[in-house]
Amino acid sequence: MLNTIAYTGSDSTLLWRPTTSFSVQESILHFERAHMTMRTRSPGSDPHGWRNALNYYGWGSIDAGVYRDSAYPSLAQAEKAVVSAIAIYHKPVGVESQGGAHAQYITGYKVTGDDPSTGSLDFSIVGVYLTDPWRSARYRDSWITAARWHWGWSWLQFDPYRQTDSPYRDPIDGQIGRTEWDGKWVIIEPVK
């Protein structure tokens, strides 16, 4: 996500320099795992770790507040939040797919109705541009219709979070992941 922001030049305060170095990716995952609320015996990271790494590597501090993790009670609310955040802040939005077991991000959208950059929610989503960092998925800014995003193959579906292995309180937002996210649609969204 940071590479995408850097290449678009959409944020002059970004500290990140683009790289695809495996050792840098490993160090980011190590940082996420050291700054998450998930049990360490579980693989990967949780949304708190993802948000903290974005803020730290992108803007120099885990409490920079450029990105936050958010949970929405419905798919309709979450998908409109995704599009609105991209439209207003010109940064990609992370989405938790496969019940929270996998991370993807959205870089663009097509809508009908009002322009989401005005703050209006009176629009319908035609589709989104999705990137999946899992190499074998082969989705890089790939056009995904709204129907496929909602009800398509399991690895594309934006579905409710079902991971319950984040029992610790987050020092940034004070939330406990498993109670904050369970059964909701979770995104990592820019707010600046």
N, C-alpha and C positions, 0 to 999 in steps of 0.2 A: 504494500500500500504506500509506503514511504517513497519507493522508487516512482510510482505513478504520480504522486504529488510533486516530486522533484522535477520529473520530465515535463509536466504541464506548466511549471512555473507559477502555479496558482497561489503560492504563499511565500512571500518574501522573508518571513520569519523562520522558515524551515531550516534546521541545522544539518539535516541528513544529506549525504552525498550518495548518488546511486551506485549500487554494487550488486553483483550476483554471487559474491564470494560465499562458498559453503561455510567457511569458518566464521564469517560474520553472522550468517543465518543461525549457526549453532550457538553463537554467543547471545543472540537475541532470544532464542528459546531458553537458554540457561537463565537469562535475566527474567523472562516471563515466569519461569518456574520458581524463581526466588522471590517474586513479587505477585503471587497469585493467592487465591483462597482455597485452592483445590488440594486434596491430599497428595503428598509427593509420590505415593506408590501408584497413582493413576498416570497414564501417559499423557503427553501434550501439555496444554495450558487451558485455563478457563478465560472467560471474558474480562475478568479483572486483570489478569496477567497480560492479555492482548492489549487492553487499553493502556496499562502502565508502560508497556514497551513502546507503543506508538508515541506516547507523550514524552517519554525519556529520550528515545533515540531521535525523535523528530524535533522536539522543542526544549530538550535539556533537563526535564524534570518530570517525575511521575505525576506530580500535581500541577502540571502546566495547564490542564483543563481544556486543551484543544479537542480531545476526544473523550467521550464518556460511553460507558456501557448502559444500555437502556433495554427495558423489558416491556412489551406491549401485550395487552390481554387478547388481542385479535390480530389475525393476519392482515386485515384491511388497515388497521391503525399502523402496524409495523411497516407495511410496504409503502404507505403514504409518507411515513417518517423517513424512510430510506430515500425516496425521491426528493422530498423537501430538503433534506440535509445536503444532498448533492447539488440541488439547484441553488440553494442559498449560499453554501460555503465553498463550492467548487472543489470538493475533496471526495474521495471514495468512501463508501460505507461498508463496514464489515458485517457479514451475516453469519449466524450460526446455523448450519444445515445438519442434516442427519441427526436430528434430535440434540444438537449441541456437540456432537462427536467430530464435527468437521468445520473448518473455517473457509469461507469464500468472501469475495467482496464485489461490490457493484460499483461500476465506474460511470454509468450513463443510463439513460432512460428515454422512452418515448411515451407521451401522454396525449390524451384528447381532453378538451375543456380548458380551464384556467391555467395560466402559467404558474407552476409551483414556486418559482423564484420570488413571486409577490407575497408569499406566505399563505395564499389561498389553498384550501384542501379540496376545492371543487374541480377535481380532475379524475380521470380514469387512466389507469396504467395499461398501455398497449404491450410493453415489454421492457426489459432491462438488458444492459450489457454486463455480463458476469465474467469474473476471473476466478479460476480455481487454482491455487498454488500447487495442487497435487499434479505432478507432471503427466501422469497417465490419463488424467481427465481431459487434457488438451483444450481447456476452455480459457482463452485469453481474450478479454473484451469481446466475448461471444454473445451474439444476439439470442436472447431467450424470451419467448413470448410469455405474457403474464400467465396464461393457462399452463404452460410447461413449468414455470417457476412455482406455481401453486400445486399442481397435481401431476407433474411429470415423473420421470424416473427418480428413484429415491435419492440419488446423489445430487439432483438438482433442486429438489423440493426445499422451499423455505418453510420449515415445519416447527412445531413447538419444542422448546428445550426440555430434555428429559434426563440430563445428567444430574446426579444427586451427590457427587463427590466433592463439593465445595462447601465444607461446613464451617469455615473460619470467617471472621469478620474482616472486611476490607478497610484498611486505614484511610483510604481516600473518600469513599462514599458512605462508610459505616454499615454497609449491607452484608448479609451473609448470602453468598451466591445461590445455594440451593433453595432458599426461600424467596429470593429476589427473582429468580429466573424460571423455576420449574413450571412447566405447562404454558409458558409465555413465549412469544417470538422475540428473540434477543438480537440486538444489533450493536455495533460499535460505531457511533456516529460523531461526526464533527459538530462542535457547538461554537466554534470561533472560525 
